[in-house]
Amino acid sequence: MSQTSTRPEADIKFAYWVPNVSGGLVVSKIEQRTHWGIEYNTRLAQTAEQAGFDYALSQIRFTAGYGAEYQHESVSFSQALLHATSKLKVLAAILPGPWHPAVVAKQLSTIDHLTNGRIAINVVSGWFRGEFHAIGEPWLDHDERYRRSEEFIRALRGIWTTDKFSFHGDFYRFHDYTLQPKPLSQPHPEIFQGGSSRAARDMAARVSDWYFTNGNTPDKLKAQIDDIQAKAAQNGRYVKIGVNAFVIARDTEEEAKAVLAEIIAKADPEAVNAFGDAVKQAGQASPEREGNWATSTFEDLVQYNDGFRTNLIGTPQQIAERIVALKAIGVDLVLCGFLHFIEEVEYFGRKVLPLVRELEAQRALVAA
């Protein structure tokens, strides 16, 4: 467990969604020059690494739906991308229930050794009940899913850092279990999680290294972040924050807004509404009805994780300024989605990221 309750000073980091699931990152019939296959994703990972991205996040899906007819498995796909790169860190998405923490701990420890410490994990508590039913897995109530995820993470931490690890929870049990070799990453591979509900935030404050939240306005993001960090500080911890954003960077603001308008105009209503029914059921199932997607509009749902709300849509200068403003409210990482991944990741690295670093340097001088 992290022993600091203060935010470390560092440049804001960047991740991108790995399109290992078909259909792209918007539920729209607009052209998306992207592909879910390994050849495209290998080129994308290499482009992102060269552009200055720090992380890539693979997706976890078991069944087709909402425009995603094909899905590559997250852990094996992540390993392939790691072997095609040299610096990029890849987050493998894992779903407690189908996976057991002992299997994941061993799997990721091996990959950590094979890639010199570049694997991380994103623990997904589950939002798609139909998917669980399709593969014969029990569908737990909202807060129970997060309770299981917390046990899952506690088990991972214990296995990765302790010999003769014992744990007696409601979902997982271990008896004097020792994993060898343990990961190269110290104290262990980074652990990410997502969610917006009370249960998700409290879990992050207790056990996670990173917390992903859906896209939102700066004011609403700051309220979430302040809440999490206050809870984390009570445990002597600091949780790093990642926010989802769909990036539309163009030479002019008019061009960027026109792309957004076309995405929404060509949205697939049947797929968006079906996705909305599934995720809002999950989001509103939390006791306080504040889970992910609980308040999402149709336009928000055209991008899976409310990425339009973060408003990284405009010129490189506008987007860079908004990113630095996100950093000022406590965001440590921006998780980016794009319409045409390879060319837009390259453009982002060439046009946006240098401006972000210039603005960060200017603000550091002022603060000094």
N, C-alpha and C positions, 0 to 999 in steps of 0.2 A: 504494500500500500504506500502511495506517495506520502511523504512526510512534510510537504510544504503547503501552506495555506495562502501563499501570495503568488501573484501572476509573474512568471518569468518574462524578462524582456527579450523579445525575439521578433524577427521579421514574420509577418503573417505568411502562412503556408497555403499551398494550393494542391487540390486533388481533383481528379476527374472521374466521372462515372464510367466504368468499363462497359461498353456495349456488348457484353457476352449474352445478352437477351435480344432477340429480334424485335424490330419495330421502332427502334430509336428511343429518344427520351421525351417525345411529345405524342399524345394520342391524336394524331392529325394525319390527314391524307396529303399534306404538303410533302414535296420531295425532301428526303433526308439522305444525303450522301454518306451513309454509314453502313456498316455490315457487322453481323454478330459473329462472323467466322474468325479463325485464328490468324489467317494471313493479314486481314485488315487490322485486327487488334494488335498484332506484333508491330506493324508499321506505326500504329497510333501510339503505343507505349514508347517506342523509340523516339517519336516526334515529341511526345510530352516530356520525356526526360531531357531532351535537348532544349526544349522551350523553357525549362525551369520548374516544372511541376515536381512536387515532393512525393505525392501519393497517387495511387489509382485504387478505386473501390470496385471490386467485382460484385455482381448482383446474384441473389439467390432466388430462384423460382423453380418450382417442381412441375407445374402444369401450365398449359397454354391458356391464353385469355387476354382480353384488353389490348389486342394487337400484337401480343408477344407469343408467337406460335412456336418458337424454338428457343431453347435455353441450354447453354453449356454450364456444366457443374462448376461452382465457384472456386473450390480449393485447387482442383487440378488445373483449371484455366489460369488461376493466379500464379501457380508454379511455372506454367509455360511462359507467362509474361515476365516473370522474374529472370528466367534463364535467357530471355531475349534482351535484357537490359543490365545495367551495372550499378545504377544509383537509386533508381525509382523503388519506393517501398509500396508493396501491394497488400491491400486489405482483403482478406477472404471473408465473405459473408457466411455466417453459420447460424443455423436455426435450431435452438434447443428443442428436443423432442425427437426429430429424425437423427440428430447427432448426440452421441454420448461424450461427456467431457474428457474421459480417458482417451478415447479415440482421437479427438481433436487435439488434445495436449501432445500426444505422441506424433501425430501427423505434422503439426505445425513446428514442433521441436526439430524434426528431421528437416523440414523445408528451411527452417532458420539456419541450420548448419550448412545446407546445400547452397544457400544464397548469402551467406555472411551477414545474417541478421536483418533481412529486408522483408520479412513476412510480418503481418499484423492481422488482427481479427476484428470483425464487426459482428457483434452479437445481435441478431434480429429476433425480437420476441414473438413476432407473428401478427399479421393483420388479416390474412386471407383464410377464412374458415373453410371455404370450399376446397382449398388446397390440402388442408389437414385431413378433411374427410376423404378426399380422393386417394390419399396414400395410407389411410387407416390409422392415423394418429389422433389421439384424443384432443378435443378443442377445449382448452381451459378458459375460465372467466378471465377478464382483462387483467386484474391485479394479480391473479394466480400465474399468468404467463410471465409477468415481471418478477414475481417471487421465484419462479423456476429459473429465469435468466440470472437472477442474482446468485442463486446457489451454483449455477453453471460457472459463473465468473469466479466465485470464491473457490470452487473446485479447481479451475484452471490455475489460479494463482498459487494455490497450495501445492498442486502437482509440480508446477514449474519451479518452485522455490524451496521445497521441503522434502527431505527424505522421510520415509515411513509416514506418509501423509494419511491421516484419518479424518473422516468427515461423516457426520450423521445428520443428514437433512431430510426433508420430506420427499425430495425428488431424487437425490443422489447420495450414495454411501460409499465410503472408501475405508479400507482396513490396512494400515501399515503399507501403503503403496508407495514404491519408489520408482520414479522414471529416470532412466539413464539412456543416452546423455540428455542433460537438461539443455534448454535453449542457450545459444550464444548471447542473445539479447539480454541485457541486464536492466532491472531484475527479472524481466520476462518480456516477450513480445507485447507490443502496445495493444490495449484492449479498448475498442470503440463500441458504442451503443447508440441507438437512436430513441426517439419518442418525444412527446410533448406533455404527456399526462403527469399528474402528481406522482404516480408510482414510478414512471420512467425517470423523472427528475430526482426523486429520492434515491433510486437505485444508483444513478450516476454519482450522486454526492457521496455514496458509501463505497462503491467498488470500482467504478470505471475510470480509465485514464482520460478518455475523450467522450464527449457527448455531442452527437449530431442532432440538429433540430431542422425541421422543415423551414422553407423560406418564409420570411415575414418582414414587416416593417422594422426599422431600427428601434422604435419605441417598444414594440412588443417583444422583440428579441432581447432588448436590454432588461425588461422585466423578468423574462425567463432566466437569463444569465445571472442576474443579481440574486434571484431566488436559489438557483443551484449553488452558486458560490457561497452564499450565506450558510446553506446546509452543509456544504463540503468543509467550510472553515470550522464548523463545530466538531468535525472529525479530524481536524488538523490537515486537511487535504486541499488541493486545488485541482479542479477538473478543467481540462482544455476543451474549448468549444469550437465545433465546426458547424457551419450553416450551409444549407443547400441553396444554390442559385443557378438559374438557367441564364447563360450569358449570350447576349446578342450584341457583339461589338462590331460596329461598322464605321466607315469614315465620317458619316454624318448621322445626326440624331434621327433625321427623317427616314433614312434608310433602315435604321434599326427598328424604329417604330412600325415601319411598313412590313417588316418581316414578322414582327409579333402579331400584327393585325391579320396577316395571311395565315399564320399558324392557327389562330383562333377561328378565322372564317372557314378554314378547311378541316376543323376538328371533326372527329367521327362521333356524333352524338350518342349513338348506341353504345360504343365502347367506353366513352367518357362516363356516361350515366351508369353503366354496369360497374365500372371501376369505382365510381363515387358511392354507389350503394354498398359495395363491399368494404371500402375503407372508412366510410362514415359510420358504419355499424361498429367497426373496431374502435374508431375515435370516440364515439359517443357512448361506448360501453364502459368507459372509465367512470368511477363514482361521481367525479366532478364534471364529467362530460367535456373534458379539455384535451383529449388525446389528439394525435396527429389527424389532420383533415376534418376535425369536428366542425369547423366554421368555414371550410373551403367552398368557394363558389364554383360554378361550372367552368369559368375561365381558369381558375386556379388549378382545377383538376386536369386540364388539358396537359399540364406538365406534372408528372407523377408526384413530386414532392414540393408542391407550391413554389416552384422555382421562380416564377414570374414576380412573386411578391417581393423578392429581395431587390428587384429593380436594377440589376446589372445589365441594363439595356440602353445603349447610346453610343457615344464616341469613346475612344480609348481614355481620353482625359476624364470624361464624366464617370466612367466605370472605375477608373483608378481612384478618383476622389471618394466615391461611395465605398470602395473596399477599405480605404484608410479610415473612413468614418466608422465602418463596422469594427475595425480593429480597436478604435477608441472606446467602443462600448463593451469590449471584452471578447470579440471573436478572434480565434487563433488560426482558423483555417476556413477557406472557402471551397466547398465541394461543387465543382462546375459541371453543368451539362451543356451540350452544344447541339445545334441542328446538323451541321456537317462537321463531324469531329476532327478529322485530320487537318483540314485546311484552317478551321477556326481555332484549334489548339495552337497551331503554328502562328497564326495572326495574334492570338492572345499573348504568346511568349515574346513576339517581336514588338508589339505595339502597346500592350497594356502593362505587362509585368515590369518593364523598365520604369514606367511612370510611377507605379506603386512604390518601387524601391526609392525613387527620387523623393517622393512625398514623405515616405517613412524617415529618410535621412534628414529632410528639412525639419520635420516635427521633432526629431531627436535633438537637433541643434537648438531649437527653440526651448525645449524642455531642460536642456543643460544650462 
